[in-house]
Amino acid sequence: MLSVFAGGWATSFTTIGCASVAEAYQGDFQAKMFAYISICRTLSPLLGPFLGGYILAFYEWKATFILVFVLVGVALLGM
């Protein structure tokens, strides 16, 4: 159940980010910001398994959950 909540939470950042850019910026700068968001959405599924495999090669599986916890904390501080 917690993973479903975490997945919903993670996707909300993309939705909120796109809505914020649409409201705050106009023209070429808005297009540039949407391009950055698209790059992040494209690279995340590619880098996630790579980073997870790298962590598992050197640490126990629990380290991946610690990393997620730290990244969520950083994201919440950014909000």
N, C-alpha and C positions, 0 to 999 in steps of 0.2 A: 504494500500500500504506500509505503514511504517513497518507493521509486516512482510511482505514478505521480505523486505530488511533486517530486523533484523534477520530473520531466515537464510537467506543466509550468513549474516555476522557471525552468530554463528557457522554454519557448516564449514565455512572456517577455523576456528581455529583448528578443528580436522584434516582437510586435510593438512594444513600448518604444524601442529605439527608432523604428521606422515611422511611427506616428509622431514622435518628437521632432524628427528631422523634417517631416512634411509640414509640421506646424511652425517650426522655427526658421527655416531657411527657404530661399527662393532661387530659381534660376540655375546657373552653372554650379554654384556651391552645393545646392541641394542634390544635384545629380552626382557630384563628386562624393558626397557623404553616403548616398545610396550605394554607390560603387564600393566604398569601403565596407559597408554592411554586407553586401553580397560576397565580397572576398572572404570575410570572416565566416559567413555561413557556408561557403564552399570548402574552406580549409579545415574547419573544425572536425568534420567526419573523417578527414584524411589524417590529421595530426593526432586525434584522440587515440586510436589503436596503436599508433607508433609510440606515443608517449606512455601509454599503458604497458606495452610490451617492454619498453626500456625500464620502467619502474619495476616490473615483475622480474626482470633479469637480475636486478641487484638487491631488491627488498622483498618482503613478504607481501601477500595480496592485500593486507590491511593498509599498506601505504597508499594504495590508490584511493581508498576512502578518505584518508587524511588529506590527500591532495585536493579532492573534491571539496572537502570541508573548508580548506584554506581558500580555494578559488571562490567559493560562494561568499565567504567572509569579505574577500576583496571586492567582489561585485556589489555586495550590500553597502560597503563603505563608499563605493563610487556613486551610489544612488543618492 
